[in-house]
């Protein structure tokens, strides 16, 4: 296994560097992304390995790509390796290196998308081509899916593909971002986290109403902006009730924390106080894994400096745990607003529930086996993704979806998480080879041949 990982590292590095340099930046507007640039690179790479590739465009320039290795048994499962080709915008002033240089520096590839998630998209392509050129004839079907628009909710990517071209995918299992960070626990065993579910989205726009007037006479004015400031304060101060699920227990087990602190984190009555004793980066993650979270991030209001505003809009990023529905969320918002509730209209911008896949599956067993080929003492543990991935579209169609990877042991969960959408995003070359090897091994295990 180590020899294969090493052999696949070089091609993955080169492909990742090219994809970073293509600057497929998705700012959320319909014509951003230009993922066709990365789709063209991947098409040339995969066709060079003899694979047939099909492209799909929900909108000009927003290309997604599918390559298949067909199985010999129609009754065998289909496994999809899915990676997105777009990246989020970047502030170059905060970077040590060129965020689109894709440079190899001291064993690490630097650039936007190196972690999220061009590293996996590239390693999946390398694994797929390796399998195709090796003469592999599987019983089941392997699908490689390089998808656009993940960074803007998948409207022109996975959602559109699942709604309009499901026959090109039709997967029983999907592997995508993220997971694979690991450490050695106090008991001497390595813990490797694999994502099995993700929180849902409950984005809300709160419209605060007031009475317009002249800015020169603010005394006792019904100023919507002042009311909105109190609404934001109440939302920011709110703490939803903690939930200690079996999935959260597994996540706590995976962390290198003192046993007394773990016990407090697993007690709903002590959890919130215990978070103050957790390192800051991990504390934010654990809070998000155990609570529905509210983050007021955008405010629009006012028309002119001398006009008291009559209306202000507050956009709130809300991430919901399993079991929280839209009606329940709106009721919680009204409770937060209290005596201001009658002055605020609640608009549902996005309302998608949390999705979670079960663990008792052949895919989970295959991941465990391949992880232990590299880390024989490892416990493979389930994790919750606090952001969103395209796996949710597959889970809604009944597919099992996991966020997987296999990283070098010197990348901690805190380091890994800090590089998402942050400055100085980078990935080490050893992890690239380990991930490529993971895809090859799991595909062979699941699909035979």
Secondary structure as UniProt FT lines:
FT   HELIX           2..21
FT   TURN            30..31
FT   HELIX           36..47
FT   TURN            48..50
FT   STRAND          53..57
FT   TURN            60..61
FT   STRAND          63..69
FT   TURN            74..75
FT   STRAND          78..84
FT   HELIX           92..94
FT   TURN            99..101
FT   STRAND          104..105
FT   TURN            106..107
FT   STRAND          108..110
FT   TURN            112..117
FT   HELIX           118..133
FT   TURN            134..135
FT   STRAND          141..147
FT   HELIX           150..152
FT   TURN            153..157
FT   HELIX           158..164
FT   HELIX           166..168
FT   STRAND          173..176
FT   STRAND          179..184
FT   TURN            186..187
FT   STRAND          190..198
FT   STRAND          200..201
FT   STRAND          204..209
FT   STRAND          213..214
FT   TURN            215..216
FT   TURN            219..220
FT   HELIX           224..237
FT   HELIX           246..253
FT   HELIX           259..265
FT   TURN            268..270
FT   HELIX           271..274
FT   HELIX           275..277
FT   HELIX           280..290
FT   STRAND          293..301
FT   TURN            305..306
FT   STRAND          307..308
FT   STRAND          311..320
FT   TURN            322..323
FT   HELIX           326..337
FT   HELIX           338..343
FT   STRAND          344..348
FT   STRAND          355..356
FT   HELIX           362..374
FT   TURN            376..377
FT   STRAND          379..385
FT   HELIX           391..395
FT   TURN            396..398
FT   STRAND          400..403
FT   TURN            409..410
FT   HELIX           413..418
FT   TURN            419..421
FT   STRAND          426..428
FT   HELIX           429..447
//
